[in-house]
Amino acid sequence: MDYVSALVPPVVMAVFFTLVVRTIVKTQGGPNKAKEDAAVDEVLARAEAAVQPTGGSAA
């Protein structure tokens, strides 16, 4: 029975990993993709606008 207790954790992790990958793949794209892309673009634009170049000289 030691082999059963040795195999259970890897099998559980493999099933969990498969479900996570499947969920990620299924949620990519779809009808909300444009909305999500627009939100990311807005956040990036705000971050770039917040970075202001300084007028000092680099010595």
N, C-alpha and C positions, 0 to 999 in steps of 0.2 A: 504493500500500500504506500510505500515511500515514494514510488514513482508518480502516484496520483497527486500527492501533495507537492511534488517537484514540478509537475506539469501545469497545475492550476493557475499559478500567477502569470506565466507567459501567455497562456491561452486567454485569460481574462484581459490582459493588456493588449493582445492582438485584436480581440473583438472590439475593445474600446477604441483603439487607434483606427480601426476600419470604420467605425461609426463616426468618429470625428472627421476623418477625411471625406467620407460620403456626405456629411452635413456641409462641409466647406464647399465641396464641388457643387452641391445642389443649390447653394445660396449665391453662387456667382452668377452674375448676369440677371436676367429676368426683368420684370417690369419696373423694379426700383433701381435698376443700374444707373440710369440717367440722373435720378435724384441723388443717389449716393455719390456719383462722380461730381455733380455740381456742388455738393456739400464739401467734398474734399478740396475741390478747386478754390472754393471760397476761403477755407481755412488756410490754404497755402498762400493765397493772395494777401490775406491779412498778416500772415507771418512775414512775408516778403516786404510788405509796406511798413511793418514795425521796425525792420532793420534799416537804420538810417546811416549812410556813410558819414564818417567824421571828416571835417575839413583839415585836421591836423596833418603834419608831415611825419612820415615814418623815418626815424633816424637810424 
